[in-house]
Amino acid sequence: MAKKVLVTGANGMLADALCPLLRKAGYDVAATDINGDSGIIKSDIRQVNSMLSVVKEHRPEIIFHLAAETDVDKCELQPEHAYNTNWQGTENIATICKELDLTMVYISTGAVFDGGKEGGYIETDKPDPISIYGMSKLKGEEAVRSLLSKYYIVRAGWMIGGHNKDKKFVWKIVQLLNSKPEISVVTDKTGSPTFTSDFSRGIVDIVGSGKYGLYHCVNKGICTRYDIAVKIAEFLGKKEVVIKPVTSDAFPLPAPRGKSEAMLNHNLSKLGLDKARPWQEALKEYLKNI
Ligand SMILES: NC(=O)c1ccc[n+]([C@@H]2O[C@H](COP(=O)([O-])OP(=O)(O)OC[C@H]3O[C@@H](n4cnc5c(N)ncnc54)[C@H](OP(=O)(O)O)[C@@H]3O)[C@@H](O)[C@H]2O)c1
């Protein structure tokens, strides 16, 4: 019989790749989100009792906890909302996993770091978030670690993917390239692009390994937002659009961003499971299918 699993945040960008992949890998997936949709069970991670009823009804062996407030600026402006969702919500899921003896997979972020390291953070580097979003996700990690022994925490970088769920950088740049003769893109922050399809395969491999713990799972290569925009324009054949390099002062935003959120897949490499391909290849594949 197929192994039962439950996914939170199933309406989101990452779940767009992860849920189909889990089904393809033979898992029986119960999908949940704050907004119920066709095939998605409506359930708020902040409501521990209603989450517990959903989990008891579906009896999964693993919970993939993706649900989060991912709008970094909204988190900065509404810290209580950020902590309720990303910290308390995660603690609720971890508590349920503890009570029912389930394995938990928690998706975290490179925003837990302060951004001062060049060359990419590895799993043993000390987190020190500079934004509310980063802090709320780190508190989520700490809750998982303190309550459970059967857990995987997997940190992603700048997410690429999502199709109609994409509301992040790639989607924004595609809209701008389709509508403006000139766009400005930031050159003074670096990160690790993370294609949702590749990341999902990484998660399935990590869980398949049975080696609990903390993992970074990003595509290969460190780049700026400007580098990504240039590649998007190239892959979409938008040669006529001028892409102007600017520093982040040109876009004042509520939440601070570290100079670098780049990561390296150190623990995946140690297990021989680092299958990351260069971010440019992943981006090209994504853009072919949007
Ligand atoms: N996107 C990135 O660049 C990125 C990078 C690194 C790590 N991550 C992490 O990866 C995970 C998945 O992110 P994603 O990119 O798929 O984000 P997403 O597209 O924003 O998906 C998150 C989903 O969770 C839902 N949600 C929010 N609050 C909830 C609640 N209280 N109860 C139940 N569901 C709730 C959201 O609904 P609404 O849309 O209605 O709020 C959304 O459908 C998150 O944990 C995120 O922190 C993301």
The ligand as an SDF file (V2000), in Angstrom:
LIG
                    3D

 48 52  0  0  0  0  0  0  0  0999 V2000
    9.5910   31.2920   -2.2480 N   0  0  0  0  0  0  0  0  0  0  0  0
   10.8690   31.3270   -1.8970 C   0  0  0  0  0  0  0  0  0  0  0  0
   11.6840   32.0380   -2.5260 O   0  0  0  0  0  0  0  0  0  0  0  0
   11.3620   30.4930   -0.7370 C   0  0  0  0  0  0  0  0  0  0  0  0
   12.7420   30.4540   -0.4920 C   0  0  0  0  0  0  0  0  0  0  0  0
   13.2160   29.6750    0.5530 C   0  0  0  0  0  0  0  0  0  0  0  0
   12.3390   28.9580    1.3520 C   0  0  0  0  0  0  0  0  0  0  0  0
   10.9910   29.0330    1.1210 N   0  0  0  0  0  0  0  0  0  0  0  0
   10.1140   28.2460    2.0000 C   0  0  0  0  0  0  0  0  0  0  0  0
    9.5130   27.2410    1.2000 O   0  0  0  0  0  0  0  0  0  0  0  0
    8.2060   26.9520    1.7140 C   0  0  0  0  0  0  0  0  0  0  0  0
    7.2130   26.9810    0.5580 C   0  0  0  0  0  0  0  0  0  0  0  0
    7.2260   28.2970    0.0140 O   0  0  0  0  0  0  0  0  0  0  0  0
    6.4750   28.7060   -1.3240 P   0  0  0  0  0  0  0  0  0  0  0  0
    7.4520   29.4440   -2.1420 O   0  0  0  0  0  0  0  0  0  0  0  0
    5.7240   27.5560   -1.8690 O   0  0  0  0  0  0  0  0  0  0  0  0
    5.4860   29.7850   -0.6950 O   0  0  0  0  0  0  0  0  0  0  0  0
    4.0110   30.1900   -1.1330 P   0  0  0  0  0  0  0  0  0  0  0  0
    3.8500   30.0850   -2.6030 O   0  0  0  0  0  0  0  0  0  0  0  0
    3.7480   31.4800   -0.4460 O   0  0  0  0  0  0  0  0  0  0  0  0
    3.1590   29.0050   -0.4640 O   0  0  0  0  0  0  0  0  0  0  0  0
    2.8820   28.9380    0.9090 C   0  0  0  0  0  0  0  0  0  0  0  0
    1.4530   28.4730    1.0630 C   0  0  0  0  0  0  0  0  0  0  0  0
    1.1460   28.4270    2.4660 O   0  0  0  0  0  0  0  0  0  0  0  0
   -0.1330   29.0280    2.6320 C   0  0  0  0  0  0  0  0  0  0  0  0
   -0.3260   29.4970    4.0010 N   0  0  0  0  0  0  0  0  0  0  0  0
    0.0090   30.7210    4.5210 C   0  0  0  0  0  0  0  0  0  0  0  0
   -0.3840   30.8080    5.7890 N   0  0  0  0  0  0  0  0  0  0  0  0
   -0.9730   29.6130    6.1060 C   0  0  0  0  0  0  0  0  0  0  0  0
   -1.6090   29.1130    7.2640 C   0  0  0  0  0  0  0  0  0  0  0  0
   -1.7150   29.8460    8.3730 N   0  0  0  0  0  0  0  0  0  0  0  0
   -2.1250   27.8520    7.2410 N   0  0  0  0  0  0  0  0  0  0  0  0
   -2.0380   27.0880    6.1090 C   0  0  0  0  0  0  0  0  0  0  0  0
   -1.4700   27.5350    4.9720 N   0  0  0  0  0  0  0  0  0  0  0  0
   -0.9420   28.7820    4.9560 C   0  0  0  0  0  0  0  0  0  0  0  0
   -0.1280   30.1550    1.6320 C   0  0  0  0  0  0  0  0  0  0  0  0
   -1.4050   30.6820    1.4310 O   0  0  0  0  0  0  0  0  0  0  0  0
   -1.5190   32.2720    1.0210 P   0  0  0  0  0  0  0  0  0  0  0  0
   -0.7830   32.4140   -0.2920 O   0  0  0  0  0  0  0  0  0  0  0  0
   -2.9790   32.4850    0.9230 O   0  0  0  0  0  0  0  0  0  0  0  0
   -0.8530   33.0200    2.1330 O   0  0  0  0  0  0  0  0  0  0  0  0
    0.4540   29.4530    0.4090 C   0  0  0  0  0  0  0  0  0  0  0  0
   -0.5350   28.7560   -0.3110 O   0  0  0  0  0  0  0  0  0  0  0  0
    7.9370   27.9930    2.8010 C   0  0  0  0  0  0  0  0  0  0  0  0
    8.1040   27.3910    4.0460 O   0  0  0  0  0  0  0  0  0  0  0  0
    8.9760   29.0610    2.5710 C   0  0  0  0  0  0  0  0  0  0  0  0
    9.3260   29.7120    3.7760 O   0  0  0  0  0  0  0  0  0  0  0  0
   10.4870   29.7730    0.0820 C   0  0  0  0  0  0  0  0  0  0  0  0
  1  2  1  0
  2  3  2  0
  2  4  1  0
  4  5  1  0
  4 48  2  0
  5  6  2  0
  6  7  1  0
  7  8  2  0
  8  9  1  0
  8 48  1  0
  9 10  1  0
  9 46  1  0
 10 11  1  0
 11 12  1  0
 11 44  1  0
 12 13  1  0
 13 14  1  0
 14 15  2  0
 14 16  1  0
 14 17  1  0
 17 18  1  0
 18 19  2  0
 18 20  1  0
 18 21  1  0
 21 22  1  0
 22 23  1  0
 23 24  1  0
 23 42  1  0
 24 25  1  0
 25 26  1  0
 25 36  1  0
 26 27  1  0
 26 35  1  0
 27 28  2  0
 28 29  1  0
 29 30  1  0
 29 35  2  0
 30 31  1  0
 30 32  2  0
 32 33  1  0
 33 34  2  0
 34 35  1  0
 36 37  1  0
 36 42  1  0
 37 38  1  0
 38 39  2  0
 38 40  1  0
 38 41  1  0
 42 43  1  0
 44 45  1  0
 44 46  1  0
 46 47  1  0
M  CHG  2   8   1  16  -1
M  END
$$$$
